[in-house]
Amino acid sequence: MSTSLAWDERFAGGDFQFGEAPNRYLEELRPWLAAGMRALALGDGEGRNGVWLAAQGLRVTSLDWSAVGMAKAAALAERRGVALATVVADAAAWDYPESGFDLVAWIYVHLPPEDRAAAARGVLRAMAPGGLLALECFTPAQQGRRSGGPKMPELLWSRAIVEELFGELEVLELLEGTVSLDEGPRHQGPAEVVRALLRKRG
Ligand SMILES: C[S@@+](CC[C@H](N)C(=O)[O-])C[C@H]1O[C@@H](n2cnc3c(N)ncnc32)[C@H](O)[C@@H]1O
């Protein structure tokens, strides 16, 4: 069972489990970003994605249920000289601010189905009209691969789950397939993922 304490343990120590560089897909989406956009980095772990977004000039809230992860995120932001608001909260139960964000980054956040649906409802509420959702998560084809991801199959994502949870959003990109990961010690090598860039209709 995934718990905040289990993640606290994984994040204890100086190393960054998924590296300090941002997720490559998020980085590829740079042309969609603009300084001043309000961003939510959901399940941001040790903050690599939130801090990178802040360095692009976005106003970033980094949320994770691991207090250890969020402390490391705050320290990374300070080290890079960028502002980052950190929130320690359960993504399935957070009080998502209505239209509070122009971008939500949902990168490798794998929740049990009920929690996933609750977090998705929150994210849909929190997206401003015209706002973007960028998502990259492992799919069932990842099972058996050693490049990362949860062991419990019900936590995995698929194109169909994206379509089911976020069907009201405009699809700018929705791909399922193999990528090559080079993200710290935990995400290394060929991996099976779904990637999505979705936009709330304005
Ligand atoms: C695989 S890590 C990815 C971290 C970060 N998104 C990245 O790409 O570096 C998954 C993260 O999701 C967080 N997480 C899992 N379930 C959560 C929940 N219910 N609420 C908030 N965070 C959660 C974990 O604490 C962990 O930081």
Ligand as a Chemical Component Dictionary entry (heavy atoms), coordinates in Angstrom:
data_LIG
# 
_chem_comp.id                   LIG 
_chem_comp.type                 NON-POLYMER 
_chem_comp.pdbx_formal_charge   0 
_chem_comp.three_letter_code    LIG 
# 
loop_
_chem_comp_atom.comp_id 
_chem_comp_atom.atom_id 
_chem_comp_atom.alt_atom_id 
_chem_comp_atom.type_symbol 
_chem_comp_atom.charge 
_chem_comp_atom.model_Cartn_x 
_chem_comp_atom.model_Cartn_y 
_chem_comp_atom.model_Cartn_z 
_chem_comp_atom.pdbx_ordinal 
LIG C1  C1  C 0  6.513  8.544  -8.526  1  
LIG S1  S1  S 1  6.497  9.928  -7.450  2  
LIG C2  C2  C 0  6.567  11.259 -8.604  3  
LIG C3  C3  C 0  6.981  12.560 -7.989  4  
LIG C4  C4  C 0  7.006  13.739 -8.960  5  
LIG N1  N1  N 0  5.742  13.943 -9.621  6  
LIG C5  C5  C 0  8.084  13.544 -10.008 7  
LIG O1  O1  O 0  7.750  13.296 -11.181 8  
LIG O2  O2  O -1 9.267  13.649 -9.642  9  
LIG C6  C6  C 0  4.813  9.937  -6.906  10 
LIG C7  C7  C 0  4.498  11.045 -5.933  11 
LIG O3  O3  O 0  3.101  11.050 -5.689  12 
LIG C8  C8  C 0  2.901  11.342 -4.322  13 
LIG N2  N2  N 0  1.571  10.873 -3.923  14 
LIG C9  C9  C 0  1.094  9.602  -4.007  15 
LIG N3  N3  N 0  -0.166 9.562  -3.546  16 
LIG C10 C10 C 0  -0.483 10.831 -3.161  17 
LIG C11 C11 C 0  -1.648 11.436 -2.600  18 
LIG N4  N4  N 0  -2.739 10.721 -2.331  19 
LIG N5  N5  N 0  -1.614 12.750 -2.347  20 
LIG C12 C12 C 0  -0.512 13.493 -2.600  21 
LIG N6  N6  N 0  0.617  12.979 -3.117  22 
LIG C13 C13 C 0  0.629  11.662 -3.405  23 
LIG C14 C14 C 0  4.044  10.632 -3.615  24 
LIG O4  O4  O 0  4.259  11.126 -2.320  25 
LIG C15 C15 C 0  5.178  10.901 -4.586  26 
LIG O5  O5  O 0  5.841  12.087 -4.265  27 
# 
loop_
_chem_comp_bond.comp_id 
_chem_comp_bond.atom_id_1 
_chem_comp_bond.atom_id_2 
_chem_comp_bond.value_order 
_chem_comp_bond.pdbx_ordinal 
LIG C1  S1  SING 1  
LIG S1  C2  SING 2  
LIG S1  C6  SING 3  
LIG C2  C3  SING 4  
LIG C3  C4  SING 5  
LIG C4  N1  SING 6  
LIG C4  C5  SING 7  
LIG C5  O1  DOUB 8  
LIG C5  O2  SING 9  
LIG C6  C7  SING 10 
LIG C7  O3  SING 11 
LIG C7  C15 SING 12 
LIG O3  C8  SING 13 
LIG C8  N2  SING 14 
LIG C8  C14 SING 15 
LIG N2  C9  SING 16 
LIG N2  C13 SING 17 
LIG C9  N3  DOUB 18 
LIG N3  C10 SING 19 
LIG C10 C11 SING 20 
LIG C10 C13 DOUB 21 
LIG C11 N4  SING 22 
LIG C11 N5  DOUB 23 
LIG N5  C12 SING 24 
LIG C12 N6  DOUB 25 
LIG N6  C13 SING 26 
LIG C14 O4  SING 27 
LIG C14 C15 SING 28 
LIG C15 O5  SING 29 
# 
